[in-house]
Amino acid sequence: MKLVVAVIQDKDSHRLLGALTQAGFRATKLASTGGFLREGNTTLLVGVEDEQVDQVAGLIRNTCRAREQLVTPLSPMGGPADSYIPYPVEILVGGATVFVLDVERFEKF
């Protein structure tokens, strides 16, 4: 048995949960916050049999797309803030970070 841990952007969570449910998988949704943009993320925990990992990964890959977003960088720490003029920069956000972990024991009560 495996535990698939997927960290995705909040914007993709509803579609992915729908796709997982439609395919017969159950998932636990956790609210999380990204360290770079400090924006909301969703962390999904999905317990699956070993042979189902590729199917879940495919659903994640097809649902969670990376996209470009304009962001204004934070002012540098420790420097003079009055001379810092933030210009929006375009970065790639979204997609998914997926971890697949071995599960030694599973119990459902």
C-alpha positions in Angstrom: 0.0 0.0 0.0 1.1 3.6 -0.7 0.3 7.0 0.5 0.2 9.7 -2.2 0.8 13.2 -0.8 0.0 15.9 -3.3 0.6 19.6 -2.7 -1.5 21.5 -5.2 -2.7 25.1 -5.7 -6.1 25.8 -4.2 -7.5 26.7 -7.6 -7.0 23.1 -8.7 -8.3 21.3 -5.6 -12.0 21.2 -6.5 -11.4 19.7 -10.0 -8.9 17.2 -8.7 -11.1 16.0 -5.8 -13.9 15.5 -8.3 -11.7 13.5 -10.6 -10.4 11.4 -7.8 -13.9 10.7 -6.5 -15.2 9.9 -9.9 -12.4 7.4 -10.3 -13.3 5.7 -7.0 -10.5 7.1 -4.8 -11.0 8.7 -1.4 -8.8 11.6 -0.3 -8.2 13.7 2.8 -7.9 17.4 2.1 -5.6 19.6 4.3 -5.3 23.4 4.0 -1.6 24.4 3.7 0.3 27.5 2.8 3.2 27.8 0.3 6.5 29.2 1.5 7.4 31.2 -1.6 4.2 33.2 -2.4 2.6 32.6 1.0 -0.6 31.7 -0.7 -3.1 29.0 0.0 -2.3 25.5 -1.1 -4.1 22.2 -0.7 -2.4 19.0 0.5 -4.2 15.8 -0.5 -3.6 12.5 1.2 -4.7 9.5 -0.9 -4.1 5.9 0.2 -3.9 3.5 -2.7 -2.7 0.0 -3.6 0.7 -0.1 -5.2 -0.7 -0.7 -8.7 -3.0 2.3 -8.4 -0.3 4.9 -7.9 0.2 5.6 -11.6 -3.6 6.1 -12.1 -3.7 8.7 -9.3 -0.5 10.4 -10.6 -2.1 10.6 -14.0 -5.2 12.3 -12.6 -3.1 14.8 -10.7 -0.9 15.4 -13.8 -4.0 16.0 -16.0 -5.8 18.2 -13.5 -3.2 20.4 -11.9 -1.6 22.6 -14.5 1.2 25.1 -14.0 0.3 28.7 -15.1 2.0 32.0 -15.3 1.1 34.7 -12.7 2.3 38.2 -12.1 3.5 38.9 -8.6 5.1 41.8 -6.9 8.2 40.7 -4.9 8.4 41.5 -1.2 10.9 44.2 -0.2 14.4 42.8 0.7 15.0 42.1 4.4 17.5 44.3 6.1 17.9 46.8 3.2 16.5 50.3 2.9 12.9 50.0 1.9 12.6 53.6 0.6 14.9 52.9 -2.3 13.3 49.6 -3.2 10.8 49.8 -6.1 9.0 46.5 -6.7 8.2 45.6 -10.2 5.8 42.8 -11.0 7.5 39.7 -12.3 5.9 36.8 -14.1 6.5 33.4 -12.4 5.2 29.9 -13.0 2.7 28.7 -10.3 0.5 25.7 -9.9 1.2 22.2 -11.0 1.7 19.7 -8.2 4.4 18.4 -5.9 3.7 14.7 -5.3 5.3 12.3 -2.8 4.6 8.6 -2.8 5.3 6.9 0.6 5.3 3.3 1.6 2.6 2.4 4.1 3.7 -0.2 6.7 0.3 -0.5 8.3 -3.3 0.7 7.5 -6.3 0.4 9.8 -9.8 1.8 9.3 -12.1 2.0 12.3 
